Amino acid sequence: MLEAAERFSAGRPDQADALCAEVLRVEPDHVPALHLAAVAAFVTDRAADGAELLGRVFDIDPDHAPALVTLGDALALKGEQEGAVAAFRRALVRRPDDAGLHNKLGLALGALARFDEAEAAYRRALVLDAHLTRACFNLAVVLAGQGRPTEAEEAYRAVIAREPCYRGVWLNLGNLLADQMRLGEAEAAYRRALDSDPDDPALLCSLGAVLYREGLLQDAVASYRRAIALAPDNVAALRLLGLVLHEAGQLQDAAEIYRRSLARDASDHVIASNLGACLSELGALDEAASACEQAVLLKPDYAAAWTNLGIVFEKQDRACDAIAAHRCAVAADPDYAKGHANLAVALRNAGEIDEALAASHRAVGFDPEQPLAQYNHAHFLLMNGDFVNGFAAYRWRRKCKSLSDGDPTFSEPEWQGEPLNGRTLLLFAEYGLGDALHFVRYVPTVAALGGKIILQVQPALATLLRQLPDVTVIPRGEALPRFDLQLPLMSLPRVFGTTLDTIPADVPYLHPDPARLSRWRAALADVTGLKVGVVWAGNARHKGDRQRSLPAASVLPRLVMPGVQLYSLQKEPRPEDGEMLAALGCDVIDLAPALGDFADTAAAVAALDLVIAVDTSVAHLAGALGRPVWMLTPYGLDWRWLREREDSPWYPTMRLFRQRSPREWNDPLMRLSAALAVLAAKAES
């Protein structure tokens, strides 16, 4: 038997089995030979033979401990954990001090989710053998499974102290730390695991996941790419890589990975929906719609796919289809906050403002911590004149990554309107030039509170705004002096509790440089008739540009009439506008080449009789200068123009020509042209 045992230990079970057979021919009831033959049968995939041999052992000795352990192992391997537990417990009657056997019992109990009993078994094993690393590791696993992370971490670190390269310990520790959002420590644990096993795709995916959660998107991409290189058919890694690439803004790469994922699993509705969203951002709207439609065919109650489809329809100017898709999203998941938020936006764009406000209320009710939904909700409230709640919700803009990217951020405390008591306050511009021009009206009120005021603005505005008294104006990009407090300009209405009745609307609150104004007046002195400046398009990068900007061909020919001289104030005409400007010749004089910064534009505007503009910075400038300004405004797009008004409480000299239905410009342009003709006739009489 000694030779048979040696052969088995040397990894030669067939030879061991043959030697046992020789013993059993001579002595059929030789228990050690029967037991070793049974073990050899199990390891050579002859389970029936092994069971028969164990039966013979138990016929001779019902409580034979080694055979009971073998039986327990065999049952555990087959998934029959209850039987395994019973076998191990019977074996422990004869071998109560066998630490390894207590560990086996713990494993079987853990597989049955009987964690308290499993923990007791592992702890007993460690009492018997404090150096039994596998029992310490298994104890950590059970403690983690019971939601006891501190004790589990202690147990994992005890394993590491004994065997730093113990298989799985760094991976499990990393998982435990990641679950506690201790991401840097988790990353370090995963990297330590990779030192021992650098080609483990699952480990690389775990590292990728924690890198993603740390915001290290490019590192996460590299980790997932490495995992996929090692396991090209790893669909889970492909999915995750696509998601990270998408969030990182690498849209072409993300779309490619999404397509590869779908090629391997065409039933993946989530990836089909994500592909649609990605293609939508790339502007491939027809393909995007097809991908989203595939997703909803795969899973009709998947709300996110309906939402993505609705967004695509909006971009295709299919307003009714967009609303229908967003309604499907909230029908599929009535608690889906993003679905309600996007429905609200689609309804607003379709002119259904009251219903949009109700949908927006539902969105923020379901997820009050969603920044973009809160930001959009602020627009609805403000549009309806609820300034107190609207400006409170407007604070969420600073938490919207898509809105705040590129805006200044500072670590100094935010001013809440308390007395300055000689401290220095930094006020800074955020978004567009028009926003800064709109809200600098509050700066003199702040300056009167006794502190020192620094105003940081876009360089194009710096010269114009240096006229503000008791304020140091610094162009963005230049070094700032020391300051104690800070606040975005667009938060001043909230700080001052602005309502519709308390809007500071005394104009002008900005003034042109006298010397520049004199030059412009001299240059235009010989012109008879109304001098009218025109701006027909805003910043092409603005997310609402398609709703507010117009081609020159849609605007300028309607304004050419007797008694009117048109001047283009359009700083960046679109390529397609050149032909129209050339065709109109002297009917439209281009002033843009003479306009450097906004100080130049302010002087030019002040020398004109009227400015006609779409919703862009020049309209704000004209209003701030107290000059007559007629503005073409989309239906319900920007909150500051409120609803159904032809005037603006922000700018007393402004007249609004708003769309009466979404995306329909012919009517407001006709009304504006007629009003201009009347004004020109009055000027001649």
C-alpha positions in Angstrom: 0.0 0.0 0.0 2.9 2.4 0.7 4.0 2.1 -3.0 0.4 2.7 -4.2 0.1 5.8 -2.0 3.5 7.1 -3.4 2.4 6.5 -7.0 -0.9 8.5 -6.3 1.0 11.3 -4.6 3.3 11.4 -7.6 0.3 12.0 -9.9 0.0 8.5 -11.3 -3.5 7.4 -10.1 -3.8 4.6 -12.7 -0.7 2.9 -11.4 -1.9 3.4 -7.8 -5.3 1.9 -8.7 -3.5 -1.1 -10.3 -1.5 -1.7 -7.1 -4.7 -1.4 -5.0 -6.4 -4.0 -7.2 -3.6 -6.4 -6.5 -4.0 -5.9 -2.7 -7.8 -6.3 -3.0 -7.5 -9.6 -4.9 -5.6 -11.0 -1.9 -7.6 -9.2 0.8 -11.0 -7.9 -0.6 -11.8 -6.0 2.7 -8.6 -4.2 2.9 -10.0 -0.7 3.9 -7.0 1.5 3.0 -6.8 -0.2 -0.4 -10.5 0.2 -0.9 -10.3 3.9 0.0 -7.3 4.7 -2.1 -8.9 2.9 -5.1 -12.0 5.0 -4.6 -10.0 8.2 -4.6 -8.2 7.1 -7.7 -11.5 6.3 -9.4 -12.9 9.8 -8.6 -9.9 11.6 -9.9 -9.9 9.6 -13.1 -13.6 10.4 -13.8 -15.0 7.0 -12.7 -17.5 8.3 -10.2 -19.6 5.2 -10.2 -16.7 3.0 -9.4 -15.6 5.4 -6.7 -19.0 5.4 -5.1 -19.1 1.6 -5.2 -15.7 1.3 -3.5 -16.7 3.9 -0.8 -19.8 1.8 -0.2 -17.6 -1.2 0.5 -15.5 0.9 2.9 -18.6 2.0 4.9 -19.9 -1.6 5.0 -16.8 -2.4 6.9 -16.4 0.8 8.8 -19.4 3.2 8.7 -17.4 6.0 10.3 -14.2 5.7 8.4 -13.0 9.3 8.5 -10.8 9.4 5.4 -13.6 7.8 3.3 -16.1 10.3 4.7 -13.9 13.2 3.7 -13.6 11.7 0.2 -17.4 11.3 0.0 -17.8 14.9 1.1 -15.4 16.1 -1.5 -17.2 14.1 -4.2 -20.6 15.4 -3.2 -19.3 19.0 -3.0 -17.9 18.6 -6.5 -21.3 17.4 -7.8 -23.0 20.4 -6.1 -24.7 18.2 -3.4 -23.6 20.5 -0.6 -26.1 19.2 2.0 -24.6 15.7 1.6 -21.1 17.1 1.7 -21.9 18.9 5.0 -23.2 15.7 6.5 -20.2 13.7 5.4 -17.7 16.3 6.8 -19.6 16.5 10.1 -19.4 12.7 10.5 -15.7 12.7 9.7 -15.2 15.4 12.3 -16.6 13.1 15.0 -13.4 11.0 14.6 -11.1 13.9 13.6 -12.3 16.9 15.6 -8.9 18.6 15.5 -8.4 18.4 11.7 -8.1 22.1 10.7 -8.3 21.2 7.0 -11.5 19.3 7.5 -13.1 22.2 9.3 -12.1 24.4 6.3 -13.8 21.9 3.9 -17.0 22.0 6.1 -16.9 25.8 5.9 -16.7 25.8 2.1 -19.7 23.5 1.9 -21.7 25.6 4.3 -20.7 28.8 2.5 -22.0 27.3 -0.8 -25.3 26.8 1.0 -25.3 30.5 2.2 -25.2 29.3 5.8 -22.6 32.0 6.5 -22.7 32.0 10.3 -22.0 28.3 10.4 -19.3 28.6 7.7 -17.6 31.4 9.7 -17.6 29.2 12.8 -16.0 26.4 10.9 -13.3 28.6 9.5 -12.6 30.2 12.9 -12.3 26.7 14.4 -9.8 25.7 11.7 -7.7 28.8 12.5 -7.8 28.0 16.2 -6.4 24.6 15.4 -3.9 25.9 12.8 -3.3 29.6 12.8 -1.2 29.3 9.7 -3.8 27.7 7.5 -3.9 30.4 4.9 -6.8 29.0 2.9 -9.0 29.0 5.9 -8.1 32.6 6.6 -8.9 33.5 3.0 -12.2 31.7 3.0 -13.1 33.4 6.3 -12.5 36.7 4.6 -14.8 35.7 1.7 -17.6 34.8 4.1 -17.2 38.0 6.1 -17.4 40.0 2.9 -20.5 38.1 1.9 -22.1 39.0 5.2 -21.5 42.7 4.6 -18.8 43.0 7.2 -16.1 44.8 5.2 -13.8 45.8 8.1 -13.4 42.3 9.4 -13.1 40.9 5.9 -10.4 43.4 5.0 -8.5 42.4 8.2 -8.7 38.7 7.2 -7.5 39.4 3.6 -4.6 41.4 5.0 -3.8 38.6 7.4 -3.5 36.3 4.3 -1.3 38.8 2.6 1.0 39.0 5.7 1.4 35.3 5.5 1.5 34.7 1.7 1.6 37.9 -0.3 1.2 36.0 -3.6 -1.7 33.8 -2.4 -4.0 33.4 -5.4 -7.0 35.7 -5.5 -6.3 37.6 -2.3 -5.3 40.9 -4.0 -8.3 40.6 -6.4 -10.7 40.0 -3.6 -9.3 42.8 -1.5 -9.5 45.1 -4.5 -13.2 44.1 -5.0 -13.9 44.8 -1.3 -12.2 48.2 -1.4 -14.0 49.1 -4.6 -17.3 48.3 -3.0 -16.4 50.8 -0.3 -15.5 53.4 -2.9 -11.9 53.3 -1.7 -10.9 53.5 -5.3 -7.3 54.4 -5.1 -6.6 51.5 -2.7 -8.6 49.2 -4.9 -6.6 50.2 -7.9 -3.4 49.5 -6.0 -4.7 46.0 -5.0 -5.6 45.1 -8.6 -2.2 46.3 -9.8 -0.6 44.1 -7.2 -2.6 41.2 -8.4 -1.5 41.8 -11.9 2.1 41.6 -10.8 1.5 37.9 -10.2 -0.9 37.3 -13.1 -0.5 40.1 -15.8 -2.6 38.2 -18.4 -5.8 37.6 -16.5 -8.6 39.3 -18.5 -11.0 39.3 -15.6 -8.5 41.0 -13.4 -7.8 43.6 -16.1 -11.6 44.2 -16.4 -11.8 44.8 -12.6 -9.0 47.3 -12.9 -10.7 49.0 -15.8 -13.9 49.3 -13.8 -12.2 51.0 -10.8 -10.2 53.3 -13.1 -13.4 54.3 -14.8 -15.0 55.1 -11.4 -11.9 57.2 -10.6 -12.5 59.2 -13.7 -9.3 57.9 -15.3 -11.1 57.1 -18.6 -8.0 56.7 -20.8 -6.4 54.3 -18.3 -9.6 52.4 -18.1 -9.7 52.1 -21.9 -6.2 50.8 -22.0 -7.0 48.2 -19.3 -10.1 47.0 -21.2 -8.2 46.9 -24.5 -5.6 44.7 -22.9 -8.3 42.4 -21.6 -9.9 42.1 -25.1 -6.5 41.5 -26.7 -6.1 38.5 -24.4 -9.7 37.3 -24.8 -11.1 38.6 -28.0 -14.5 36.9 -27.4 -14.9 38.5 -24.0 -18.3 40.2 -24.7 -18.5 41.7 -21.2 -15.1 43.5 -21.7 -16.2 44.7 -25.1 -19.4 46.2 -23.7 -17.5 48.0 -20.9 -14.9 49.3 -23.3 -17.7 50.7 -25.5 -19.3 52.5 -22.5 -16.0 54.0 -21.4 -15.0 55.2 -24.9 -18.5 56.7 -25.2 -18.2 58.6 -22.0 -14.7 59.7 -22.9 -16.0 61.3 -26.0 -14.2 58.9 -28.4 -17.4 58.4 -30.3 -16.0 56.7 -33.5 -14.1 54.2 -31.4 -17.1 53.7 -29.2 -19.4 53.0 -32.1 -17.0 50.5 -33.5 -16.8 48.6 -30.2 -20.6 48.7 -29.8 -20.9 47.2 -33.3 -18.4 44.4 -32.4 -20.4 43.7 -29.3 -23.6 43.4 -31.2 -22.0 41.1 -33.8 -21.2 38.7 -30.9 -24.6 39.2 -29.2 -27.3 40.6 -31.4 -29.8 40.3 -28.6 -28.1 42.9 -26.4 -30.7 45.7 -26.3 -28.6 47.9 -24.0 -25.7 48.0 -26.5 -28.1 48.6 -29.4 -29.5 51.6 -27.5 -26.1 52.9 -26.6 -25.0 52.5 -30.2 -28.0 54.7 -31.2 -27.0 57.3 -28.7 -23.4 57.3 -29.9 -24.4 57.6 -33.5 -26.8 60.4 -32.6 -23.9 62.4 -31.1 -21.9 61.7 -34.3 -24.7 63.1 -36.4 -25.5 59.8 -38.1 -29.2 60.2 -37.3 -30.7 57.6 -39.6 -28.3 54.9 -38.4 -28.9 56.1 -34.8 -32.7 55.8 -35.2 -32.3 52.3 -36.7 -30.1 51.2 -33.7 -32.6 52.6 -31.2 -35.5 50.9 -33.0 -33.6 47.6 -32.9 -33.2 48.1 -29.1 -36.9 48.6 -28.6 -37.8 45.7 -30.8 -35.5 43.5 -28.7 -37.0 44.9 -25.4 -40.1 47.0 -25.8 -40.1 48.0 -22.2 -36.5 49.3 -22.1 -37.1 53.0 -21.3 -33.6 54.2 -22.1 -33.9 53.1 -25.7 -37.1 55.0 -26.2 -35.5 58.1 -24.7 -32.5 57.8 -27.0 -34.9 57.3 -30.0 -36.8 60.4 -28.9 -33.6 62.5 -28.8 -32.8 61.3 -32.3 -36.2 62.3 -33.5 -35.8 65.7 -32.0 -32.6 66.2 -33.9 -34.4 65.2 -37.1 -37.1 67.8 -36.4 -39.7 65.1 -35.9 -41.3 66.8 -33.0 -44.4 64.6 -32.7 -42.4 61.4 -33.1 -40.0 62.6 -30.4 -42.8 63.3 -28.0 -44.4 59.9 -28.7 -41.0 58.1 -28.1 -40.5 59.9 -24.8 -44.1 59.0 -23.8 -43.2 55.4 -24.5 -40.1 55.8 -22.2 -42.2 56.9 -19.2 -44.9 54.4 -20.0 -42.3 51.6 -19.9 -40.8 53.0 -16.6 -43.1 55.5 -14.9 -40.3 56.3 -12.4 -37.6 56.9 -15.0 -36.5 60.5 -14.2 -34.5 60.9 -17.4 -37.5 59.9 -19.5 -39.7 62.6 -17.9 -36.9 65.2 -18.2 -36.5 64.5 -21.9 -40.2 64.5 -22.4 -40.3 67.9 -20.8 -37.7 69.2 -23.2 -39.5 67.8 -26.3 -42.8 69.3 -25.1 -41.1 72.6 -24.6 -39.6 72.5 -28.1 -43.1 71.7 -29.5 -44.6 74.7 -27.6 -46.5 72.6 -25.0 -45.1 74.6 -22.1 -47.6 73.8 -19.4 -47.4 70.1 -20.0 -43.6 70.4 -20.2 -43.5 72.0 -16.8 -45.6 69.2 -15.3 -43.2 66.6 -16.8 -40.2 68.5 -15.5 -41.8 68.5 -12.0 -42.1 64.7 -12.2 -38.4 64.4 -13.4 -37.0 66.3 -10.4 -39.4 64.6 -8.1 -38.1 61.1 -9.1 -34.5 62.1 -9.1 -33.8 65.4 -7.3 -30.0 64.9 -7.5 -29.9 64.8 -11.3 -28.1 68.1 -12.3 -29.2 68.4 -15.9 -32.9 67.7 -15.0 -32.7 70.3 -12.3 -31.1 72.8 -14.7 -33.8 72.3 -17.3 -36.4 72.5 -14.5 -35.0 75.9 -13.6 -35.6 77.0 -17.2 -39.2 76.0 -17.0 -39.7 77.8 -13.7 -38.0 80.9 -14.9 -39.8 80.9 -18.2 -43.1 80.9 -16.2 -41.9 83.8 -14.0 -41.2 81.8 -10.9 -37.9 83.5 -10.3 -37.4 82.6 -6.6 -37.6 78.8 -7.2 -36.1 79.1 -10.7 -32.9 80.8 -9.7 -32.6 78.5 -6.7 -32.7 75.5 -9.1 -30.5 77.3 -11.6 -27.5 76.6 -9.2 -27.5 73.1 -10.6 -25.9 74.3 -13.8 -22.5 74.3 -12.0 -22.8 70.5 -11.5 -23.6 69.8 -15.1 -20.4 68.6 -16.8 -21.8 69.2 -20.3 -22.5 72.8 -19.3 -19.6 73.7 -17.1 -16.7 72.3 -19.0 -14.3 75.1 -19.7 -15.9 77.5 -17.2 -13.8 78.9 -14.3 -13.8 77.1 -11.0 -12.4 78.4 -7.7 -11.8 77.0 -4.2 -12.6 80.1 -2.3 -16.0 80.3 -0.5 -19.0 81.2 -2.5 -20.5 84.6 -1.5 -24.1 84.3 -0.2 -24.9 88.0 -0.1 -23.6 88.7 3.3 -21.9 92.1 4.0 -18.4 92.1 2.4 -16.8 94.2 5.2 -13.8 95.1 3.1 -13.2 91.7 1.7 -12.5 91.1 -2.0 -15.1 89.4 -4.1 -14.5 87.8 -7.5 -17.4 87.8 -9.8 -16.8 85.8 -13.0 -18.6 85.1 -16.3 -19.6 81.6 -17.2 -21.2 80.8 -20.5 -21.8 83.0 -23.4 -21.0 86.7 -24.0 -24.7 87.5 -23.9 -25.0 86.0 -20.4 -22.2 88.2 -19.1 -23.7 91.3 -20.7 -27.1 90.4 -19.2 -26.0 90.0 -15.6 -23.3 92.7 -15.2 -26.3 95.0 -14.4 -25.9 93.7 -10.8 -22.2 94.6 -10.4 -22.7 98.2 -9.3 -25.1 97.0 -6.6 -22.5 94.6 -5.4 -19.8 97.2 -5.5 -21.9 99.5 -3.3 -21.7 96.9 -0.4 -18.3 98.1 0.7 -16.0 95.4 -0.6 -13.5 95.2 -3.4 -14.8 93.7 -6.6 -12.9 91.9 -9.2 -14.8 91.0 -12.4 -13.4 88.3 -14.6 -14.9 88.2 -18.1 -14.2 87.0 -21.6 -11.4 89.0 -23.3 -13.8 90.4 -25.9 -15.8 92.1 -23.1 -13.0 93.5 -21.0 -12.5 96.9 -22.5 -16.2 97.6 -22.6 -16.8 96.6 -19.0 -13.9 98.6 -17.6 -16.2 101.5 -17.5 -18.0 100.0 -14.5 -17.2 102.0 -11.4 -15.2 100.6 -8.4 -14.5 97.3 -10.2 -11.3 95.8 -11.4 -11.9 94.0 -14.7 -9.6 91.1 -15.6 -9.8 89.2 -18.9 -10.1 85.5 -18.5 -6.7 83.9 -19.0 -4.8 86.7 -17.2 -3.6 86.3 -13.6 -6.1 87.2 -10.9 -5.2 89.1 -7.8 -5.9 87.6 -4.4 -9.6 87.5 -3.4 -11.6 86.2 -0.4 -14.9 85.1 -2.0 -16.2 84.2 -5.4 -19.5 84.0 -7.2 -20.6 83.4 -10.9 -22.3 86.5 -12.4 -25.4 84.3 -13.2 -25.9 83.6 -9.5 -26.5 87.3 -8.6 -30.3 87.2 -9.2 -30.6 84.4 -6.6 -28.4 86.3 -4.1 -30.5 89.4 -4.5 -33.8 87.6 -4.5 -34.8 88.9 -7.8 -38.5 88.7 -8.8 -40.3 89.9 -11.9 -41.1 93.1 -10.0 -37.6 93.7 -8.8 -35.5 93.2 -11.9 -32.8 95.9 -12.1 -33.8 97.2 -15.5 -32.5 100.8 -15.5 -30.9 101.3 -18.9 -28.5 102.1 -20.1 -26.2 100.4 -17.6 -23.4 100.2 -20.2 -22.1 103.1 -22.3 -20.0 103.3 -25.5 -16.6 104.9 -25.5 -17.2 108.6 -26.4 -14.3 108.7 -28.9 -15.3 105.6 -30.7 -18.9 106.7 -30.8 -17.9 110.0 -32.3 -15.9 108.2 -35.0 -18.9 106.0 -35.9 -21.3 108.9 -35.9 -19.0 110.8 -38.2 -18.7 107.8 -40.5 -22.5 107.4 -40.8 -23.4 111.1 -40.8 -24.2 111.3 -44.5 -26.6 108.3 -44.4 -30.2 109.2 -44.8 -33.1 107.1 -43.5 -33.0 104.6 -40.7 -29.7 103.0 -39.9 -30.4 99.4 -38.9 -27.9 96.9 -37.7 -28.6 93.2 -38.3 -27.4 90.0 -36.7 -29.1 86.8 -38.0 -27.0 84.0 -36.4 -25.4 83.3 -33.1 -22.6 81.0 -32.0 -22.8 77.9 -34.2 -21.5 75.8 -31.2 -24.4 76.8 -29.0 -26.6 73.7 -28.4 -29.7 75.6 -29.4 -28.2 77.2 -32.5 -30.6 75.4 -34.9 -33.6 76.9 -33.2 -32.3 80.5 -33.0 -30.0 81.1 -35.9 -31.2 81.9 -39.5 -29.5 82.0 -42.9 -28.9 85.5 -44.3 -31.2 84.6 -47.2 -34.1 84.2 -44.9 -33.7 87.6 -43.1 -31.9 90.3 -45.1 -34.0 90.4 -48.3 -37.1 91.0 -46.2 -35.5 94.1 -44.6 -34.3 95.8 -47.7 -36.8 98.6 -48.2 -37.0 102.4 -48.9 -35.8 104.6 -46.1 -33.7 101.9 -44.5 -30.0 101.3 -44.7 -28.9 97.9 -43.4 -25.6 97.3 -41.6 -24.3 93.8 -40.9 -23.0 93.4 -37.4 -22.5 89.6 -38.0 -19.0 88.9 -36.8 -18.9 85.3 -38.1 -21.1 84.9 -41.1 -21.7 81.3 -42.2 -20.1 80.2 -45.5 -23.5 80.0 -47.2 -24.2 83.7 -46.3 -21.5 85.1 -48.5 -23.5 84.8 -51.7 -26.5 86.6 -50.3 -24.4 89.4 -49.0 -22.7 89.8 -52.3 -26.1 89.8 -54.1 -27.5 92.6 -51.9 -24.5 94.8 -52.6 -24.8 98.3 -51.0 -28.2 97.5 -49.5 -26.3 95.8 -46.7 -23.0 97.4 -45.5 -20.8 95.0 -43.7 -19.4 96.6 -40.5 -17.9 93.4 -39.1 -14.3 94.0 -40.4 -14.2 97.2 -38.3 -15.5 95.6 -35.1 -12.6 94.4 -33.0 -14.0 93.7 -29.5 -17.3 94.6 -27.9 -16.2 98.1 -27.2 -16.2 98.7 -31.0 -19.5 96.9 -31.4 -21.0 99.0 -28.6 -20.0 102.3 -30.3 -21.4 101.1 -33.6 -24.7 100.0 -32.1 -25.0 103.4 -30.3 -24.6 105.1 -33.6 -27.4 103.2 -35.2 -31.1 103.8 -34.9 -32.1 100.2 -34.4 -30.7 96.8 -34.0 -32.5 93.7 -35.3 -31.0 90.4 -34.0 -31.7 86.9 -33.2 -31.2 85.8 -29.6 -27.5 86.5 -29.3 -25.0 88.7 -27.5 -25.5 91.8 -29.7 -29.2 91.8 -28.7 -28.1 91.9 -25.0 -25.6 94.6 -25.8 -28.1 96.8 -27.5 -30.5 96.4 -24.6 -27.8 97.2 -22.0 -26.9 100.3 -24.0 -30.6 101.4 -23.9 -30.8 101.3 -27.7 -33.9 100.2 -29.6 -33.6 96.5 -30.4 -36.0 94.1 -32.1 -35.3 90.5 -31.4 -36.4 87.4 -33.2 -36.9 84.7 -30.6 -37.8 81.0 -30.9 -40.9 79.7 -29.2 -40.2 79.0 -25.6 -36.4 78.3 -26.0 -34.8 80.7 -23.5 -36.2 81.3 -20.1 -35.3 85.0 -19.9 -37.8 86.1 -22.6 -40.7 84.5 -20.6 -43.9 83.5 -22.3 -46.2 85.2 -24.8 -44.7 88.7 -24.2 -43.6 91.2 -26.8 -41.6 93.1 -24.3 -38.8 92.2 -21.9 -38.7 93.2 -18.2 -34.9 93.0 -18.5 -34.5 95.4 -21.4 -37.1 98.2 -21.6 -36.0 99.2 -25.2 -36.4 95.6 -26.5 -39.3 94.4 -28.6 -39.8 90.7 -29.2 -40.9 89.1 -32.4 -41.4 85.5 -31.3 -42.4 82.5 -33.1 -46.1 81.6 -32.7 -45.4 78.0 -33.4 -42.1 76.1 -33.1 -39.6 76.4 -36.0 -41.9 78.6 -38.0 -40.0 81.8 -38.8 -42.1 83.1 -41.7 -44.7 84.8 -39.5 -42.4 86.7 -37.1 -40.2 87.8 -40.1 -43.3 89.1 -41.8 -44.4 91.0 -38.7 -40.9 92.4 -38.2 -40.6 93.5 -41.8 -44.0 95.3 -41.6 -43.1 97.0 -38.4 -39.8 98.2 -40.0 -41.7 99.6 -42.9 -44.0 101.6 -40.6 -41.0 102.9 -38.6 -39.2 103.9 -41.8 -42.3 105.8 -43.0 -42.6 107.6 -39.7 -38.9 108.6 -39.9 -39.4 110.1 -43.4 -42.5 112.1 -42.4 
